[in-house]
């Protein structure tokens, strides 16, 4: 298995670039053809909106290390599986904490319920960042399980 970029990294930056280029072209057209003061103000507002969109996009992708934006393969023998119930807004979500080679991986997939110690498993994982907390690892199902 190989490493894959997260879909948001592949989709959002090109879309933002298209929007910003469109806004800048539109504001440039208004600036060149300004006959009234209202179009001058509107052109400046479009420049400001473009700047805000770029800054917001840069902030949304923080941290900038690839490990937070790439799905990487993790395979090994399951040492331990525990379940956690996590409250989210007005609902509850069940996740599974799978320990492989002494490292804990959060599996957000109900197939994690079938795992037990000694199983061989393949997961696709990426690190997650949260303010004022240690980075964790979130995984999706990556392939087959060999039960022992």
C-alpha positions as a Markdown table, in Angstrom:
| # | Residue | x | y | z |
|---|---|---|---|---|
| 1 | Unk | 0.0 | 0.0 | 0.0 |
| 2 | Unk | 1.1 | 3.5 | -0.6 |
| 3 | Unk | 0.4 | 7.0 | 0.9 |
| 4 | Unk | -2.6 | 9.0 | -0.2 |
| 5 | Unk | -3.3 | 12.7 | 0.2 |
| 6 | Unk | -6.5 | 13.5 | 2.0 |
| 7 | Unk | -9.3 | 14.4 | -0.4 |
| 8 | Unk | -9.7 | 17.9 | 1.1 |
| 9 | Unk | -6.0 | 18.7 | 0.2 |
| 10 | Unk | -6.7 | 17.6 | -3.4 |
| 11 | Unk | -10.0 | 19.5 | -3.9 |
| 12 | Unk | -10.1 | 22.6 | -1.7 |
| 13 | Unk | -6.8 | 24.4 | -2.8 |
| 14 | Unk | -7.7 | 24.2 | -6.6 |
| 15 | Unk | -11.2 | 25.4 | -5.9 |
| 16 | Unk | -9.9 | 28.3 | -3.7 |
| 17 | Unk | -7.4 | 29.2 | -6.5 |
| 18 | Unk | -10.2 | 29.3 | -9.1 |
| 19 | Unk | -12.4 | 31.5 | -6.8 |
| 20 | Unk | -9.6 | 33.9 | -6.0 |
| 21 | Unk | -8.5 | 34.2 | -9.6 |
| 22 | Unk | -12.1 | 34.9 | -10.6 |
| 23 | Unk | -12.5 | 37.5 | -7.9 |
| 24 | Unk | -9.2 | 39.2 | -8.9 |
| 25 | Unk | -10.1 | 39.2 | -12.6 |
| 26 | Unk | -13.5 | 40.6 | -11.8 |
| 27 | Unk | -12.0 | 43.3 | -9.6 |
| 28 | Unk | -9.4 | 44.1 | -12.2 |
| 29 | Unk | -12.1 | 44.6 | -14.8 |
| 30 | Unk | -14.0 | 46.9 | -12.5 |
| 31 | Unk | -10.9 | 48.8 | -11.7 |
| 32 | Unk | -9.9 | 49.4 | -15.3 |
| 33 | Unk | -13.5 | 50.4 | -16.3 |
| 34 | Unk | -14.3 | 52.5 | -13.3 |
| 35 | Unk | -16.5 | 55.4 | -14.2 |
| 36 | Unk | -18.3 | 55.7 | -10.9 |
| 37 | Unk | -17.0 | 55.6 | -7.3 |
| 38 | Unk | -19.2 | 52.7 | -6.4 |
| 39 | Unk | -17.3 | 50.4 | -8.7 |
| 40 | Unk | -14.0 | 51.5 | -7.2 |
| 41 | Unk | -15.2 | 50.6 | -3.8 |
| 42 | Unk | -16.6 | 47.3 | -5.0 |
| 43 | Unk | -13.2 | 46.4 | -6.7 |
| 44 | Unk | -11.3 | 47.1 | -3.5 |
| 45 | Unk | -13.9 | 45.0 | -1.6 |
| 46 | Unk | -13.2 | 42.1 | -4.0 |
| 47 | Unk | -9.5 | 42.4 | -3.3 |
| 48 | Unk | -10.2 | 42.3 | 0.4 |
| 49 | Unk | -12.4 | 39.2 | 0.0 |
| 50 | Unk | -9.7 | 37.5 | -2.0 |
| 51 | Unk | -7.2 | 38.1 | 0.7 |
| 52 | Unk | -9.6 | 36.8 | 3.4 |
| 53 | Unk | -10.3 | 33.7 | 1.4 |
| 54 | Unk | -6.6 | 32.9 | 1.0 |
| 55 | Unk | -5.8 | 33.6 | 4.7 |
| 56 | Unk | -8.8 | 31.5 | 5.8 |
| 57 | Unk | -7.7 | 28.6 | 3.6 |
| 58 | Unk | -4.1 | 28.7 | 5.0 |
| 59 | Unk | -5.4 | 28.7 | 8.5 |
| 60 | Unk | -7.8 | 25.8 | 7.8 |
| 61 | Unk | -4.9 | 23.6 | 6.7 |
| 62 | Unk | -2.8 | 24.1 | 9.8 |
| 63 | Unk | -0.6 | 22.3 | 10.8 |
| 64 | Unk | 1.3 | 22.2 | 7.5 |
| 65 | Unk | 3.2 | 18.9 | 8.1 |
| 66 | Unk | 2.2 | 16.2 | 5.5 |
| 67 | Unk | 1.5 | 13.6 | 8.2 |
| 68 | Unk | -1.7 | 15.5 | 9.2 |
| 69 | Unk | -2.9 | 15.5 | 5.5 |
| 70 | Unk | -1.9 | 12.0 | 4.2 |
| 71 | Unk | -3.4 | 8.6 | 4.8 |
| 72 | Unk | -0.5 | 6.2 | 5.5 |
| 73 | Unk | -0.7 | 2.4 | 5.7 |
| 74 | Unk | -0.3 | 0.7 | 9.1 |
| 75 | Unk | -0.2 | -3.1 | 9.3 |
| 76 | Unk | 0.5 | -5.4 | 12.1 |
| 77 | Unk | -0.7 | -7.8 | 14.8 |
| 78 | Unk | -3.4 | -6.4 | 17.1 |
| 79 | Unk | -2.3 | -6.5 | 20.7 |
| 80 | Unk | -5.4 | -5.1 | 22.3 |
| 81 | Unk | -8.8 | -3.6 | 21.3 |
| 82 | Unk | -11.0 | -1.4 | 23.4 |
| 83 | Unk | -14.1 | 0.5 | 22.7 |
| 84 | Unk | -14.9 | 4.1 | 23.5 |
| 85 | Unk | -18.2 | 6.0 | 23.4 |
| 86 | Unk | -17.7 | 9.6 | 22.4 |
| 87 | Unk | -20.4 | 12.3 | 22.8 |
| 88 | Unk | -20.7 | 14.6 | 19.8 |
| 89 | Unk | -23.3 | 17.3 | 19.9 |
| 90 | Unk | -26.6 | 15.4 | 20.6 |
| 91 | Unk | -25.4 | 12.0 | 19.6 |
| 92 | Unk | -22.9 | 9.3 | 20.6 |
| 93 | Unk | -20.3 | 7.8 | 18.4 |
| 94 | Unk | -18.5 | 4.5 | 19.1 |
| 95 | Unk | -14.8 | 4.2 | 18.1 |
| 96 | Unk | -12.3 | 1.5 | 18.7 |
| 97 | Unk | -8.8 | 1.9 | 20.1 |
| 98 | Unk | -6.6 | -0.7 | 18.4 |
| 99 | Unk | -3.1 | -1.2 | 19.7 |
| 100 | Unk | -0.5 | -2.4 | 17.2 |
| 101 | Unk | 3.2 | -2.6 | 18.1 |
| 102 | Unk | 2.7 | -0.6 | 21.2 |
| 103 | Unk | 1.0 | 2.4 | 19.4 |
| 104 | Unk | -2.7 | 3.2 | 19.8 |
| 105 | Unk | -4.8 | 3.8 | 16.7 |
| 106 | Unk | -8.4 | 5.2 | 16.7 |
| 107 | Unk | -10.5 | 3.2 | 14.3 |
| 108 | Unk | -13.7 | 5.0 | 13.2 |
| 109 | Unk | -15.2 | 2.0 | 11.6 |
| 110 | Unk | -17.6 | -0.5 | 12.9 |
| 111 | Unk | -15.5 | -3.4 | 11.5 |
| 112 | Unk | -13.2 | -2.6 | 14.4 |
| 113 | Unk | -15.7 | -4.4 | 16.7 |
| 114 | Unk | -14.7 | -7.7 | 15.2 |
| 115 | Unk | -11.0 | -7.3 | 15.9 |
| 116 | Unk | -9.4 | -9.3 | 18.7 |
| 117 | Unk | -5.8 | -9.7 | 20.0 |
| 118 | Unk | -3.7 | -11.7 | 17.6 |
| 119 | Unk | -5.5 | -10.6 | 14.4 |
| 120 | Unk | -3.4 | -9.3 | 11.5 |
| 121 | Unk | -4.9 | -6.0 | 10.3 |
| 122 | Unk | -4.2 | -3.3 | 7.7 |
| 123 | Unk | -5.4 | 0.2 | 8.3 |
| 124 | Unk | -5.0 | 3.6 | 6.6 |
| 125 | Unk | -4.1 | 6.2 | 9.2 |
| 126 | Unk | -3.3 | 9.9 | 9.5 |
| 127 | Unk | -2.3 | 12.0 | 12.5 |
| 128 | Unk | -4.8 | 14.5 | 13.9 |
| 129 | Unk | -4.1 | 17.8 | 15.5 |
| 130 | Unk | -6.1 | 19.4 | 18.2 |
| 131 | Unk | -5.3 | 22.7 | 20.0 |
| 132 | Unk | -3.7 | 22.2 | 23.4 |
| 133 | Unk | -3.6 | 18.4 | 23.1 |
| 134 | Unk | -1.3 | 15.7 | 21.9 |
| 135 | Unk | -1.6 | 14.6 | 18.3 |
| 136 | Unk | -3.5 | 11.3 | 17.8 |
| 137 | Unk | -3.9 | 8.9 | 15.0 |
| 138 | Unk | -7.2 | 8.3 | 13.3 |
| 139 | Unk | -7.6 | 5.3 | 11.0 |
| 140 | Unk | -10.0 | 4.0 | 8.3 |
| 141 | Unk | -10.3 | 0.4 | 7.3 |
| 142 | Unk | -7.4 | -0.4 | 5.0 |
| 143 | Unk | -7.9 | -3.9 | 3.8 |
| 144 | Unk | -8.0 | -7.4 | 5.0 |
| 145 | Unk | -8.0 | -9.0 | 8.5 |
| 146 | Unk | -6.4 | -12.4 | 9.2 |
| 147 | Unk | -8.0 | -13.9 | 12.3 |
| 148 | Unk | -5.8 | -16.1 | 14.4 |
